[in-house]
Amino acid sequence: MATVGRMKVSPNAPNTIPAFVEMSLDIRDLNDQKLDDLIESLKSDLESIAATTQTQIDLEPILQNKSALASPAIQMAIVQACQDLELSYLHLPSRAGHDAQEMAKLTDMGMIFVPSQNGLSHSELEYTSPEQCIQGANVLLHTLLKLDRQI
């Protein structure tokens, strides 16, 4: 998955070819090798575009993280908590960022996502109802209790 989150265009005017464009690109995949291959392919394509259009294109990595995958045991405890609470659930692939990535350096981790209205996430329009936040907190509590009993 790739997302352009920010663009700076100069001049930023209608019907004008920009002299300068700066953008952020967030590229993610659960497989580090696929991600490395994708970045190499992007570099090759950018070199070709630059040569063909006689433009300068620079790619400056800002942050590169190894994938932090959720523990199957924690994922199963989350599923069981959802089932016990009679809540629907689905598995979402996630290349953990957030605090989960840091936790994964120390121990097993898992993540619980709660639904956002219209599926919007990481957006200023993101909204999750108080009821769904409470359900998410209850899933977390029941997951922790299940994991505590396994120790």
C-alpha positions as CSV (number, residue, x, y, z in Angstrom):
1,M,0.0,0.0,0.0
2,A,1.3,3.5,-0.8
3,T,-0.2,6.8,0.3
4,V,0.7,10.3,-0.7
5,G,0.0,12.3,2.4
6,R,1.4,15.7,1.6
7,M,2.2,17.7,-1.5
8,K,3.9,21.1,-1.9
9,V,3.6,22.5,-5.4
10,S,5.3,25.7,-6.6
11,P,3.9,27.7,-8.2
12,N,0.6,26.4,-7.0
13,A,-1.5,28.0,-9.7
14,P,-4.1,26.7,-12.2
15,N,-2.8,26.0,-15.8
16,T,0.8,26.3,-14.7
17,I,3.4,23.6,-14.9
18,P,5.0,23.4,-11.5
19,A,8.7,24.1,-11.3
20,F,9.0,22.2,-8.0
21,V,7.0,19.5,-6.4
22,E,7.7,18.0,-3.0
23,M,5.6,15.1,-1.6
24,S,5.6,12.5,1.1
25,L,5.1,8.9,0.2
26,D,4.3,6.2,2.7
27,I,4.9,2.7,1.4
28,R,3.9,-0.3,3.5
29,D,3.8,-4.1,3.1
30,L,3.8,-6.9,5.6
31,N,6.8,-8.5,3.8
32,D,10.1,-6.6,4.1
33,Q,11.5,-8.2,1.0
34,K,8.4,-7.1,-1.1
35,L,8.8,-3.6,0.3
36,D,12.5,-3.5,-0.6
37,D,11.7,-4.7,-4.1
38,L,9.0,-2.1,-4.5
39,I,11.3,0.7,-3.4
40,E,14.0,-0.5,-5.9
41,S,11.4,-0.6,-8.6
42,L,10.2,2.9,-7.7
43,K,13.8,4.2,-7.8
44,S,14.3,2.7,-11.3
45,D,11.1,4.2,-12.5
46,L,11.9,7.6,-11.1
47,E,15.4,7.5,-12.8
48,S,13.7,6.6,-16.1
49,I,11.1,9.4,-15.7
50,A,13.8,11.9,-14.8
51,A,15.9,11.0,-17.9
52,T,12.9,11.1,-20.2
53,T,11.5,14.4,-18.9
54,Q,14.9,16.0,-18.2
55,T,13.9,16.8,-14.7
56,Q,15.6,16.2,-11.4
57,I,13.9,13.7,-9.1
58,D,15.3,13.0,-5.6
59,L,14.1,10.3,-3.3
60,E,15.1,10.9,0.3
61,P,14.1,8.2,2.8
62,I,13.0,9.7,6.1
63,L,12.0,6.6,8.1
64,Q,12.5,2.9,7.4
65,N,11.1,0.4,9.9
66,K,11.2,-3.4,9.9
67,S,7.7,-4.9,10.0
68,A,6.3,-5.7,13.4
69,L,3.7,-8.5,13.0
70,A,1.1,-9.3,15.6
71,S,1.6,-12.5,17.6
72,P,-0.8,-15.3,16.6
73,A,-1.5,-16.1,20.3
74,I,-2.5,-12.5,21.0
75,Q,-4.6,-12.3,17.8
76,M,-6.4,-15.5,19.0
77,A,-7.0,-14.0,22.4
78,I,-8.5,-10.9,20.8
79,V,-10.8,-13.1,18.6
80,Q,-11.9,-15.0,21.7
81,A,-12.6,-11.8,23.6
82,C,-14.7,-10.6,20.6
83,Q,-16.6,-13.9,20.5
84,D,-17.2,-13.8,24.3
85,L,-18.6,-10.3,24.0
86,E,-20.6,-11.2,21.0
87,L,-18.9,-8.5,18.9
88,S,-18.2,-8.9,15.2
89,Y,-14.5,-8.8,14.1
90,L,-12.3,-9.3,11.2
91,H,-8.6,-9.6,10.7
92,L,-6.8,-6.5,9.2
93,P,-3.3,-6.8,7.9
94,S,-1.2,-4.0,9.5
95,R,2.4,-3.2,9.3
96,A,2.4,-1.8,12.8
97,G,3.5,1.7,13.4
98,H,2.3,3.5,16.4
99,D,3.5,2.3,19.8
100,A,2.9,-1.3,18.7
101,Q,6.1,-1.2,16.6
102,E,8.1,-0.2,19.7
103,M,6.5,-2.8,21.9
104,A,7.3,-5.5,19.3
105,K,11.0,-4.8,19.9
106,L,10.4,-5.9,23.6
107,T,7.7,-8.5,23.5
108,D,4.8,-10.0,21.5
109,M,2.1,-7.6,20.5
110,G,-1.3,-7.4,19.0
111,M,-3.6,-4.5,17.9
112,I,-7.3,-3.9,18.3
113,F,-8.9,-1.6,15.8
114,V,-12.4,-0.2,16.3
115,P,-14.5,0.8,13.4
116,S,-14.4,4.4,12.1
117,Q,-17.5,5.9,10.5
118,N,-17.4,5.4,6.7
119,G,-14.2,3.4,7.1
120,L,-12.1,6.6,7.4
121,S,-8.9,6.2,9.3
122,H,-5.9,8.6,9.8
123,S,-8.1,11.4,8.6
124,E,-9.5,14.6,10.1
125,L,-12.9,13.2,9.3
126,E,-12.3,10.0,11.3
127,Y,-15.0,9.4,13.9
128,T,-15.6,6.5,16.2
129,S,-18.7,6.5,18.4
130,P,-18.3,6.5,22.1
131,E,-20.1,3.1,22.2
132,Q,-17.6,1.6,19.8
133,C,-14.7,3.0,21.8
134,I,-16.2,1.4,25.0
135,Q,-16.6,-1.9,23.1
136,G,-12.9,-1.7,22.0
137,A,-11.8,-1.0,25.6
138,N,-13.8,-4.0,26.7
139,V,-12.2,-6.2,24.1
140,L,-8.8,-5.0,25.4
141,L,-9.7,-5.8,29.0
142,H,-11.0,-9.3,28.1
143,T,-7.9,-9.9,25.9
144,L,-5.6,-9.0,28.8
145,L,-7.5,-11.2,31.2
146,K,-7.3,-14.1,28.8
147,L,-3.6,-13.6,28.3
148,D,-3.0,-13.3,32.0
149,R,-4.6,-16.7,32.5
150,Q,-2.2,-18.2,30.0
151,I,0.9,-17.2,31.9
